[in-house]
Amino acid sequence: MDKVDRINLIFHNEVYKKYLEKNRNCEKDRYFCLHDLQHFLDVARIAYIISLERDINIKKDIIYAAALLHDIGRWQQYEHDIPHDEASSQLAVEILQTSDFTDGEIDLITGAIREHREKDKNSELGFLLYAGDKLSRKCYDCDAFKQCNWSEDKKNLDIIY
C-alpha cells in the first residue's frame, strides 16, 4: 500500500472522525486553541519541515500519522480527566492497526504521542511532535493571550524554532 494512502485511511476512518467530533463538541465554546483537524495538519506540516531541515530520517507518513493522532483523545481529558497524551496514545492504536501500520510503527507513533508535551527526553519523533505542536500555536497573535493560563515560557512567542 502506498504510504500516502495510509494517511488517508486515518483521515477517512470512522472511529477517527468520531473522535474529531468528540473534540469539536467538547471545545465548541472554547476561546483558546482548538484540537481539531486544522491543528493536526499544521503540526504535521511543521514537524515534517523541521525533519527535513534537521535531516531527521523519519518517513513523512509516520510524522503525519503521529500528528493527526497526537491530540485525538483530548475529549477524554475534558470528560474523564485522563491526560490527553495518554488517551490519544491509547486511542491511536486501533486506528493505526486498521490503517496498515506495523506493530513497530505503532509503537514508535504512540510513544511519540505520549512524549509530545515534553520539551526534553523525547525520541526524534516525539521532538518533532513537540516542536510542531508548539510552533502551530500563534500565541504571539492570539486574542486570548492575556486570559490564557499557559506560563510565558510555554507560550509560543516566535515564528521559528
DODRENVO-90440 format. One record per residue (C-alpha): residue in one letter; x, y, z. Coordinates in steps of 0.02 Angstrom, whole numbers. Example, Ala and Ser with C-alpha at 12.3 -4.5 7.8 and 13.67 -1.06 7.14 Angstrom:
BEGIN
- A/615/-225/390;
- S/684/-53/357;
//
This chain:
BEGIN
- M/0/0/0;
- D/59/174/-42;
- K/117/271/111;
- V/2/418/71;
- D/-146/300/65;
- R/-112/253/246;
- I/-134/435/296;
- N/-298/443/201;
- L/-352/283/287;
- I/-331/376/452;
- F/-419/530/385;
- H/-569/430/322;
- N/-577/311/470;
- E/-749/318/552;
- V/-677/299/728;
- Y/-555/443/692;
- K/-700/550/631;
- K/-797/508/789;
- Y/-652/566/899;
- L/-633/727/798;
- E/-818/759/827;
- K/-800/725/1013;
- N/-656/851/1021;
- R/-761/976/924;
- N/-910/955/1041;
- C/-803/974/1197;
- E/-723/1132/1127;
- K/-874/1213/1045;
- D/-869/1358/1168;
- R/-681/1359/1193;
- Y/-599/1529/1168;
- F/-422/1460/1170;
- C/-327/1348/1049;
- L/-428/1207/973;
- H/-381/1025/949;
- D/-455/1000/778;
- L/-405/939/606;
- Q/-329/1108/560;
- H/-215/1098/713;
- F/-167/918/673;
- L/-121/964/493;
- D/-23/1116/550;
- V/76/1007/669;
- A/107/878/532;
- R/169/1004/406;
- I/280/1097/528;
- A/352/936/600;
- Y/390/872/425;
- I/478/1035/379;
- I/583/1025/537;
- S/628/844/496;
- L/691/899/325;
- E/785/1049/393;
- R/871/946/529;
- D/896/792/420;
- I/795/683/539;
- N/763/522/445;
- I/581/485/486;
- K/461/447/346;
- K/332/577/304;
- D/184/460/332;
- I/247/417/507;
- I/259/602/550;
- Y/87/637/478;
- A/8/489/567;
- A/80/544/734;
- A/23/723/707;
- L/-153/675/651;
- L/-173/571/809;
- H/-74/665/942;
- D/-225/755/1019;
- I/-364/639/963;
- G/-403/595/1144;
- R/-421/773/1205;
- W/-606/741/1235;
- Q/-560/610/1366;
- Q/-465/742/1462;
- Y/-621/851/1465;
- E/-743/709/1504;
- H/-640/592/1614;
- D/-487/693/1670;
- I/-370/574/1578;
- P/-213/664/1516;
- H/-238/686/1330;
- D/-66/621/1283;
- E/-106/455/1368;
- A/-283/448/1299;
- S/-227/492/1123;
- S/-91/361/1126;
- Q/-215/226/1176;
- L/-349/280/1052;
- A/-222/288/910;
- V/-181/102/916;
- E/-343/39/838;
- I/-341/175/704;
- L/-160/136/659;
- Q/-193/-51/653;
- T/-338/-27/531;
- S/-231/90/427;
- D/-94/-38/386;
- F/40/20/508;
- T/156/-115/575;
- D/173/-154/760;
- G/343/-68/762;
- E/273/88/679;
- I/127/90/801;
- D/247/80/948;
- L/351/223/876;
- I/199/333/843;
- T/109/300/1007;
- G/270/327/1104;
- A/293/497/1019;
- I/112/542/1057;
- R/145/506/1242;
- E/301/618/1233;
- H/231/764/1134;
- R/202/876/1285;
- E/382/863/1345;
- K/519/978/1284;
- D/662/862/1331;
- K/691/675/1343;
- N/598/639/1182;
- S/628/520/1040;
- E/659/606/873;
- L/476/586/826;
- G/423/649/999;
- F/534/802/973;
- L/455/834/802;
- L/280/824/876;
- Y/328/938/1020;
- A/408/1066/905;
- G/267/1059/777;
- D/136/1071/913;
- K/219/1224/992;
- L/251/1314/827;
- S/73/1282/767;
- R/9/1391/909;
- K/3/1575/864;
- C/13/1641/1043;
- Y/105/1795/978;
- D/-55/1847/886;
- C/-193/1772/993;
- D/-345/1868/1054;
- A/-347/1759/1211;
- F/-163/1790/1253;
- K/-196/1882/1417;
- Q/-330/1760/1475;
- C/-225/1605/1435;
- N/-161/1513/1587;
- W/-6/1448/1499;
- S/155/1514/1575;
- E/256/1636/1472;
- D/391/1505/1438;
- K/259/1385/1370;
- K/177/1511/1253;
- N/241/1518/1076;
- L/306/1694/1053;
- D/412/1660/899;
- I/378/1605/722;
- I/528/1489/705;
- Y/603/1357/820;
//
